[in-house]
Amino acid sequence: GSPAIDTMLLTIQLLPLADAGPDFTICEDATYTLPGSAQNQSSVIWTTTGDGTFNNNTILGAEYTPGAGDIANGTVYLILESTATLPCGSPAIDTMQLTIQLLPLADAGPDFTICEDATYTLPGSAQNQSSVLWTTTGDGSFDDATILGAEYTPGANDIANGTVYLILESTATLPCGSPAIDTMLLTIQLLPLA
């Protein structure tokens, strides 16, 4: 009259999870350490839609170095794949967007010569900047030192020295930090005397 009883243990493997981390912005001369996380995985692998490289694409905290194509495009997608543990079969995949901010560029223009009674409109150019600022090694003045086409009026010392350096600083856009700086030489020709 006694029944036969047997027990078996059913183990339930959890599906893998993957989180590539939030979208992020770096400067073009920087690398990025990925804050990826994964659970219930047998392995992970990072891939990219660009031409950059990973120092080790099989670890969660891999470091990514953007390639020339990534920098030219301004963005790249980084994909984290978390491989399932058997008997589960489908991996978990998550993607983050890495934006690449270009470094600032500055060009103060070619060296130039003016007469002592003239002013000089600067032909400066800049790219990827948040702002620009002109400064001088002399005692002249700018009509507006915060615009590219500023007008420079030589001071008495500039005229007496015969030359003055004009410096264009192009401020970086965050997260880039270092400005770009370029200098041009303004030569001041004295008026004739008779």
C-alpha positions as CSV (number, residue, x, y, z in Angstrom):
1,G,0.0,0.0,0.0
2,S,3.0,2.4,0.3
3,P,3.6,4.7,-2.8
4,A,7.0,5.1,-4.3
5,I,8.4,8.6,-4.2
6,D,11.3,10.1,-6.0
7,T,12.6,13.7,-6.2
8,M,14.6,15.6,-8.8
9,L,16.2,19.0,-8.7
10,L,15.3,21.4,-11.6
11,T,18.0,24.1,-11.9
12,I,16.9,27.3,-13.7
13,Q,19.6,29.2,-15.4
14,L,19.0,32.9,-15.6
15,L,19.2,34.6,-18.9
16,P,22.2,36.8,-19.5
17,L,22.0,40.6,-19.0
18,A,24.2,43.3,-20.6
19,D,24.6,47.0,-19.9
20,A,27.1,48.8,-22.1
21,G,26.8,52.0,-19.9
22,P,25.4,55.4,-20.7
23,D,26.2,57.4,-23.8
24,F,29.4,59.5,-23.2
25,T,31.5,62.2,-24.8
26,I,35.4,62.2,-24.9
27,C,38.0,64.4,-26.5
28,E,39.6,63.2,-29.7
29,D,43.0,62.7,-28.0
30,A,41.5,60.6,-25.1
31,T,40.7,56.9,-24.6
32,Y,37.6,55.6,-22.8
33,T,37.3,53.0,-20.1
34,L,34.0,51.3,-20.6
35,P,31.7,51.0,-17.5
36,G,29.9,47.9,-18.9
37,S,28.2,45.4,-16.6
38,A,26.9,41.9,-17.2
39,Q,25.2,39.1,-15.3
40,N,24.5,35.4,-15.7
41,Q,27.0,35.3,-18.6
42,S,29.6,32.7,-19.6
43,S,31.7,35.4,-21.3
44,V,31.5,39.0,-22.7
45,I,32.9,40.6,-25.8
46,W,33.0,44.2,-27.0
47,T,32.7,45.2,-30.6
48,T,32.6,48.6,-32.4
49,T,30.9,50.0,-35.4
50,G,34.0,52.1,-36.0
51,D,37.7,51.6,-36.6
52,G,39.0,52.1,-33.0
53,T,40.6,49.4,-30.9
54,F,40.1,47.8,-27.5
55,N,43.0,47.0,-25.2
56,N,41.1,43.7,-24.3
57,N,37.6,43.3,-25.7
58,T,36.8,40.3,-23.5
59,I,36.6,42.2,-20.2
60,L,33.9,44.5,-19.0
61,G,36.2,47.4,-18.2
62,A,37.9,47.5,-21.6
63,E,39.6,50.6,-22.8
64,Y,38.6,51.9,-26.2
65,T,40.9,54.1,-28.4
66,P,39.0,55.9,-31.2
67,G,40.3,55.4,-34.7
68,A,40.7,58.0,-37.4
69,G,37.3,57.1,-38.9
70,D,35.7,57.4,-35.4
71,I,37.2,60.9,-35.0
72,A,36.2,62.0,-38.5
73,N,32.6,60.8,-38.0
74,G,32.3,62.3,-34.5
75,T,30.5,59.2,-33.0
76,V,30.9,55.5,-32.7
77,Y,28.7,52.8,-31.3
78,L,30.2,50.3,-28.8
79,I,28.4,47.0,-28.4
80,L,28.6,44.7,-25.4
81,E,27.5,41.1,-25.9
82,S,27.0,38.9,-22.9
83,T,27.1,35.2,-23.9
84,A,24.4,33.0,-22.3
85,T,25.3,30.2,-19.9
86,L,24.0,26.8,-21.1
87,P,21.3,25.7,-21.5
88,C,20.3,29.2,-22.3
89,G,21.2,30.1,-25.9
90,S,20.5,33.7,-26.7
91,P,23.1,36.4,-25.8
92,A,22.2,39.8,-24.3
93,I,23.3,42.7,-26.3
94,D,23.5,46.4,-25.4
95,T,24.9,49.4,-27.2
96,M,26.2,52.8,-26.1
97,Q,27.1,55.8,-28.2
98,L,30.6,57.4,-27.8
99,T,30.7,61.0,-29.1
100,I,34.1,62.4,-29.9
101,Q,34.7,66.1,-29.5
102,L,37.3,67.5,-31.8
103,L,40.3,69.5,-30.5
104,P,40.2,73.2,-31.1
105,L,42.2,74.7,-34.0
106,A,43.6,78.3,-34.2
107,D,45.2,80.2,-37.1
108,A,46.2,83.8,-36.4
109,G,46.9,84.4,-40.0
110,P,50.2,85.1,-41.9
111,D,52.7,87.7,-40.7
112,F,51.9,91.1,-42.1
113,T,53.2,94.7,-42.4
114,I,51.3,97.9,-41.9
115,C,52.1,101.5,-41.7
116,E,52.4,103.1,-38.3
117,D,49.2,105.2,-38.9
118,A,47.1,102.2,-39.9
119,T,45.0,99.6,-38.0
120,Y,45.0,95.9,-38.9
121,T,41.9,93.7,-39.2
122,L,43.0,90.2,-38.2
123,P,42.2,87.3,-40.6
124,G,42.2,84.7,-37.9
125,S,40.3,81.5,-38.1
126,A,39.3,78.8,-35.5
127,Q,37.5,75.5,-35.4
128,N,35.9,73.4,-32.7
129,Q,36.2,76.2,-30.2
130,S,33.8,77.4,-27.5
131,S,35.3,80.9,-27.7
132,V,38.3,82.9,-29.0
133,L,40.5,85.6,-27.5
134,W,43.2,87.8,-29.0
135,T,46.1,89.0,-26.9
136,T,49.2,91.1,-27.7
137,T,52.8,91.2,-26.6
138,G,52.6,95.0,-27.1
139,D,50.6,97.9,-25.9
140,G,48.1,98.2,-28.7
141,S,44.4,97.6,-28.4
142,F,41.7,95.4,-30.1
143,D,38.2,96.8,-30.9
144,D,36.9,93.4,-29.7
145,A,39.4,90.8,-28.6
146,T,36.7,88.0,-28.5
147,I,36.0,87.9,-32.3
148,L,38.0,86.4,-35.1
149,G,38.1,89.5,-37.2
150,A,39.2,91.9,-34.5
151,E,40.8,95.2,-35.5
152,Y,44.2,95.9,-33.9
153,T,45.5,99.4,-33.3
154,P,49.2,99.5,-32.6
155,G,50.3,101.3,-29.4
156,A,53.3,103.7,-29.0
157,N,55.6,101.0,-27.9
158,D,54.5,98.7,-30.8
159,I,55.4,101.5,-33.2
160,A,58.7,102.2,-31.5
161,N,59.7,98.5,-31.5
162,G,58.7,98.1,-35.1
163,T,57.0,94.7,-34.4
164,V,54.4,93.1,-32.2
165,Y,53.1,89.5,-31.8
166,L,49.4,89.0,-31.9
167,I,48.2,85.7,-30.3
168,L,44.9,83.9,-31.0
169,E,43.7,81.5,-28.4
170,S,40.9,79.1,-29.4
171,T,39.3,77.7,-26.2
172,A,38.5,74.0,-26.2
173,T,34.9,72.7,-26.1
174,L,34.3,70.3,-23.2
175,P,35.4,67.7,-22.5
176,C,38.6,68.8,-24.3
177,G,40.7,71.0,-22.0
178,S,43.7,72.4,-23.8
179,P,43.3,75.5,-26.0
180,A,44.9,75.9,-29.4
181,I,47.2,78.9,-29.7
182,D,48.7,80.5,-32.8
183,T,50.8,83.6,-33.2
184,M,51.4,86.1,-36.0
185,L,54.0,88.9,-36.3
186,L,52.8,92.3,-37.2
187,T,55.5,94.6,-38.5
188,I,55.0,98.3,-38.3
189,Q,56.6,100.5,-41.0
190,L,57.4,104.0,-39.8
191,L,56.1,107.0,-41.8
192,P,58.8,108.8,-43.8
193,L,60.3,112.0,-42.4
194,A,61.5,114.9,-44.5
